[in-house]
Amino acid sequence: MPEQNPVQWRQKLESAIQNNAQQAHSRFFQLATVDTKQMPACRTVVFRGFMDSTHALIAHTDVRSEKILQLRNNAHAEICWYFSDTREQFRLTSKITLITGAERLGADIRLAHWLALSDMAQASYALATPGSAIVIEQTPSAKPKNASPPGEAPSANFALLLISPFTVDHLLLAPSPQQRTLYRVQQDGHWNASSIVP
């Protein structure tokens, strides 16, 4: 019988994050979206924590990046996150909500994340559009100004991704035999957990 536990996969993920904390790469996961030609598009993003009172994961992005258009066309995406010390993988099939300067909902959490960034990270949102051609100037120019110095409103280019999983596939490679558990959210918000063949 599948067991029901609304936070079991979350507990296992948080445990993996903690147990692999000494590895810098444990803060990064791969985020795959679908582009406008229905082709897969994958990139690495930084885990910024969980949204309060939810199981949504948070990442930062630039509203001018290609992933924004992709997510506006199709809000579904998948995370693949591997932890090398504990030898486990999480795949989270998710729906993503964007929090940009255009939405009032989520403005407080967006501001909090903006203020937590270093000056250098904030300044990166004032650079040229991600993916655009690099123009080599013949004469020196001033360095890009920080669009929003610390303590001020976020750059208009700064956005949050709220990644809300509805299926979580957890593969544990360390034991013998290997273990794999599939978690699915139900209509009532509870999660079913089923052991499946690795």
TORKOL-4160 file (C-alpha; in steps of 0.2 Angstrom, whole numbers, padded with zeros to 4 digits, m for minus):
198
<pt num="1" X="0000" Y="0000" Z="0000"/>
<pt num="2" X="0007" Y="0017" Z="m0004"/>
<pt num="3" X="0010" Y="0027" Z="0011"/>
<pt num="4" X="0004" Y="0045" Z="0013"/>
<pt num="5" X="0015" Y="0059" Z="0020"/>
<pt num="6" X="0014" Y="0076" Z="0014"/>
<pt num="7" X="0032" Y="0081" Z="0018"/>
<pt num="8" X="0042" Y="0065" Z="0017"/>
<pt num="9" X="0051" Y="0069" Z="0000"/>
<pt num="10" X="0054" Y="0087" Z="0007"/>
<pt num="11" X="0062" Y="0079" Z="0023"/>
<pt num="12" X="0073" Y="0068" Z="0012"/>
<pt num="13" X="0078" Y="0083" Z="0001"/>
<pt num="14" X="0082" Y="0094" Z="0015"/>
<pt num="15" X="0092" Y="0080" Z="0023"/>
<pt num="16" X="0102" Y="0077" Z="0006"/>
<pt num="17" X="0105" Y="0096" Z="0006"/>
<pt num="18" X="0112" Y="0096" Z="0024"/>
<pt num="19" X="0122" Y="0080" Z="0022"/>
<pt num="20" X="0131" Y="0087" Z="0006"/>
<pt num="21" X="0133" Y="0104" Z="0012"/>
<pt num="22" X="0152" Y="0103" Z="0011"/>
<pt num="23" X="0151" Y="0101" Z="m0008"/>
<pt num="24" X="0149" Y="0118" Z="m0016"/>
<pt num="25" X="0140" Y="0110" Z="m0031"/>
<pt num="26" X="0126" Y="0104" Z="m0020"/>
<pt num="27" X="0118" Y="0121" Z="m0020"/>
<pt num="28" X="0115" Y="0119" Z="m0039"/>
<pt num="29" X="0102" Y="0109" Z="m0049"/>
<pt num="30" X="0097" Y="0107" Z="m0067"/>
<pt num="31" X="0081" Y="0115" Z="m0073"/>
<pt num="32" X="0073" Y="0109" Z="m0089"/>
<pt num="33" X="0060" Y="0119" Z="m0098"/>
<pt num="34" X="0052" Y="0117" Z="m0116"/>
<pt num="35" X="0056" Y="0131" Z="m0128"/>
<pt num="36" X="0045" Y="0139" Z="m0141"/>
<pt num="37" X="0049" Y="0125" Z="m0154"/>
<pt num="38" X="0045" Y="0112" Z="m0142"/>
<pt num="39" X="0063" Y="0107" Z="m0139"/>
<pt num="40" X="0070" Y="0104" Z="m0122"/>
<pt num="41" X="0081" Y="0118" Z="m0114"/>
<pt num="42" X="0091" Y="0114" Z="m0099"/>
<pt num="43" X="0102" Y="0125" Z="m0088"/>
<pt num="44" X="0110" Y="0125" Z="m0070"/>
<pt num="45" X="0102" Y="0137" Z="m0057"/>
<pt num="46" X="0106" Y="0140" Z="m0039"/>
<pt num="47" X="0094" Y="0134" Z="m0025"/>
<pt num="48" X="0088" Y="0149" Z="m0014"/>
<pt num="49" X="0078" Y="0140" Z="m0001"/>
<pt num="50" X="0059" Y="0135" Z="0000"/>
<pt num="51" X="0045" Y="0147" Z="0000"/>
<pt num="52" X="0037" Y="0150" Z="0017"/>
<pt num="53" X="0023" Y="0138" Z="0022"/>
<pt num="54" X="0024" Y="0129" Z="0005"/>
<pt num="55" X="0035" Y="0116" Z="m0003"/>
<pt num="56" X="0040" Y="0127" Z="m0018"/>
<pt num="57" X="0058" Y="0129" Z="m0021"/>
<pt num="58" X="0065" Y="0147" Z="m0025"/>
<pt num="59" X="0078" Y="0152" Z="m0039"/>
<pt num="60" X="0083" Y="0169" Z="m0046"/>
<pt num="61" X="0083" Y="0174" Z="m0064"/>
<pt num="62" X="0083" Y="0188" Z="m0076"/>
<pt num="63" X="0066" Y="0193" Z="m0084"/>
<pt num="64" X="0075" Y="0195" Z="m0100"/>
<pt num="65" X="0082" Y="0177" Z="m0100"/>
<pt num="66" X="0075" Y="0164" Z="m0113"/>
<pt num="67" X="0068" Y="0154" Z="m0099"/>
<pt num="68" X="0055" Y="0167" Z="m0095"/>
<pt num="69" X="0047" Y="0166" Z="m0112"/>
<pt num="70" X="0048" Y="0148" Z="m0111"/>
<pt num="71" X="0039" Y="0147" Z="m0095"/>
<pt num="72" X="0026" Y="0160" Z="m0100"/>
<pt num="73" X="0022" Y="0148" Z="m0115"/>
<pt num="74" X="0023" Y="0132" Z="m0104"/>
<pt num="75" X="0024" Y="0134" Z="m0085"/>
<pt num="76" X="0029" Y="0115" Z="m0083"/>
<pt num="77" X="0047" Y="0111" Z="m0080"/>
<pt num="78" X="0058" Y="0097" Z="m0072"/>
<pt num="79" X="0072" Y="0099" Z="m0059"/>
<pt num="80" X="0086" Y="0086" Z="m0059"/>
<pt num="81" X="0097" Y="0087" Z="m0043"/>
<pt num="82" X="0111" Y="0075" Z="m0039"/>
<pt num="83" X="0120" Y="0074" Z="m0023"/>
<pt num="84" X="0137" Y="0066" Z="m0025"/>
<pt num="85" X="0142" Y="0062" Z="m0006"/>
<pt num="86" X="0126" Y="0053" Z="m0002"/>
<pt num="87" X="0124" Y="0047" Z="m0020"/>
<pt num="88" X="0106" Y="0051" Z="m0023"/>
<pt num="89" X="0096" Y="0060" Z="m0036"/>
<pt num="90" X="0079" Y="0070" Z="m0036"/>
<pt num="91" X="0069" Y="0073" Z="m0051"/>
<pt num="92" X="0055" Y="0086" Z="m0047"/>
<pt num="93" X="0041" Y="0088" Z="m0060"/>
<pt num="94" X="0034" Y="0105" Z="m0057"/>
<pt num="95" X="0024" Y="0120" Z="m0061"/>
<pt num="96" X="0033" Y="0137" Z="m0060"/>
<pt num="97" X="0026" Y="0153" Z="m0055"/>
<pt num="98" X="0036" Y="0169" Z="m0059"/>
<pt num="99" X="0037" Y="0184" Z="m0047"/>
<pt num="100" X="0043" Y="0199" Z="m0056"/>
<pt num="101" X="0041" Y="0218" Z="m0053"/>
<pt num="102" X="0024" Y="0217" Z="m0062"/>
<pt num="103" X="0015" Y="0207" Z="m0049"/>
<pt num="104" X="0010" Y="0213" Z="m0032"/>
<pt num="105" X="0009" Y="0195" Z="m0025"/>
<pt num="106" X="0026" Y="0190" Z="m0019"/>
<pt num="107" X="0033" Y="0207" Z="m0018"/>
<pt num="108" X="0039" Y="0205" Z="m0001"/>
<pt num="109" X="0048" Y="0189" Z="m0004"/>
<pt num="110" X="0056" Y="0196" Z="m0020"/>
<pt num="111" X="0062" Y="0211" Z="m0010"/>
<pt num="112" X="0070" Y="0200" Z="0004"/>
<pt num="113" X="0079" Y="0190" Z="m0009"/>
<pt num="114" X="0085" Y="0205" Z="m0018"/>
<pt num="115" X="0092" Y="0213" Z="m0002"/>
<pt num="116" X="0101" Y="0197" Z="0002"/>
<pt num="117" X="0111" Y="0198" Z="m0014"/>
<pt num="118" X="0129" Y="0205" Z="m0014"/>
<pt num="119" X="0132" Y="0221" Z="m0023"/>
<pt num="120" X="0140" Y="0212" Z="m0037"/>
<pt num="121" X="0126" Y="0200" Z="m0039"/>
<pt num="122" X="0114" Y="0215" Z="m0039"/>
<pt num="123" X="0124" Y="0224" Z="m0052"/>
<pt num="124" X="0123" Y="0209" Z="m0064"/>
<pt num="125" X="0105" Y="0213" Z="m0067"/>
<pt num="126" X="0110" Y="0230" Z="m0075"/>
<pt num="127" X="0121" Y="0221" Z="m0088"/>
<pt num="128" X="0116" Y="0218" Z="m0106"/>
<pt num="129" X="0102" Y="0206" Z="m0110"/>
<pt num="130" X="0107" Y="0188" Z="m0107"/>
<pt num="131" X="0111" Y="0179" Z="m0123"/>
<pt num="132" X="0113" Y="0195" Z="m0133"/>
<pt num="133" X="0129" Y="0197" Z="m0143"/>
<pt num="134" X="0144" Y="0205" Z="m0135"/>
<pt num="135" X="0149" Y="0222" Z="m0142"/>
<pt num="136" X="0167" Y="0226" Z="m0141"/>
<pt num="137" X="0169" Y="0245" Z="m0138"/>
<pt num="138" X="0184" Y="0254" Z="m0146"/>
<pt num="139" X="0184" Y="0266" Z="m0131"/>
<pt num="140" X="0183" Y="0263" Z="m0113"/>
<pt num="141" X="0166" Y="0265" Z="m0105"/>
<pt num="142" X="0160" Y="0267" Z="m0087"/>
<pt num="143" X="0157" Y="0251" Z="m0078"/>
<pt num="144" X="0138" Y="0247" Z="m0077"/>
<pt num="145" X="0130" Y="0255" Z="m0063"/>
<pt num="146" X="0121" Y="0245" Z="m0050"/>
<pt num="147" X="0103" Y="0247" Z="m0055"/>
<pt num="148" X="0097" Y="0247" Z="m0037"/>
<pt num="149" X="0110" Y="0250" Z="m0023"/>
<pt num="150" X="0107" Y="0239" Z="m0007"/>
<pt num="151" X="0092" Y="0245" Z="0003"/>
<pt num="152" X="0083" Y="0250" Z="m0013"/>
<pt num="153" X="0069" Y="0242" Z="m0023"/>
<pt num="154" X="0074" Y="0227" Z="m0034"/>
<pt num="155" X="0080" Y="0229" Z="m0052"/>
<pt num="156" X="0066" Y="0228" Z="m0064"/>
<pt num="157" X="0076" Y="0213" Z="m0072"/>
<pt num="158" X="0076" Y="0203" Z="m0056"/>
<pt num="159" X="0063" Y="0189" Z="m0054"/>
<pt num="160" X="0060" Y="0174" Z="m0043"/>
<pt num="161" X="0055" Y="0157" Z="m0049"/>
<pt num="162" X="0043" Y="0148" Z="m0037"/>
<pt num="163" X="0045" Y="0129" Z="m0042"/>
<pt num="164" X="0030" Y="0119" Z="m0036"/>
<pt num="165" X="0033" Y="0100" Z="m0038"/>
<pt num="166" X="0018" Y="0089" Z="m0041"/>
<pt num="167" X="0029" Y="0073" Z="m0044"/>
<pt num="168" X="0046" Y="0069" Z="m0035"/>
<pt num="169" X="0056" Y="0054" Z="m0041"/>
<pt num="170" X="0070" Y="0050" Z="m0028"/>
<pt num="171" X="0083" Y="0038" Z="m0032"/>
<pt num="172" X="0095" Y="0032" Z="m0019"/>
<pt num="173" X="0111" Y="0024" Z="m0027"/>
<pt num="174" X="0121" Y="0021" Z="m0011"/>
<pt num="175" X="0112" Y="0005" Z="m0004"/>
<pt num="176" X="0112" Y="m0012" Z="m0011"/>
<pt num="177" X="0100" Y="m0015" Z="m0019"/>
<pt num="178" X="0096" Y="0003" Z="m0024"/>
<pt num="179" X="0080" Y="0011" Z="m0018"/>
<pt num="180" X="0068" Y="0022" Z="m0028"/>
<pt num="181" X="0053" Y="0031" Z="m0022"/>
<pt num="182" X="0040" Y="0040" Z="m0032"/>
<pt num="183" X="0030" Y="0053" Z="m0024"/>
<pt num="184" X="0014" Y="0061" Z="m0031"/>
<pt num="185" X="0003" Y="0075" Z="m0025"/>
<pt num="186" X="m0016" Y="0071" Z="m0024"/>
<pt num="187" X="m0030" Y="0082" Z="m0027"/>
<pt num="188" X="m0033" Y="0085" Z="m0008"/>
<pt num="189" X="m0014" Y="0091" Z="m0007"/>
<pt num="190" X="m0008" Y="0075" Z="0002"/>
<pt num="191" X="0007" Y="0065" Z="m0006"/>
<pt num="192" X="0007" Y="0046" Z="m0010"/>
<pt num="193" X="0024" Y="0037" Z="m0009"/>
<pt num="194" X="0027" Y="0021" Z="m0019"/>
<pt num="195" X="0042" Y="0011" Z="m0020"/>
<pt num="196" X="0047" Y="0007" Z="m0038"/>
<pt num="197" X="0060" Y="m0002" Z="m0047"/>
<pt num="198" X="0076" Y="0009" Z="m0049"/>
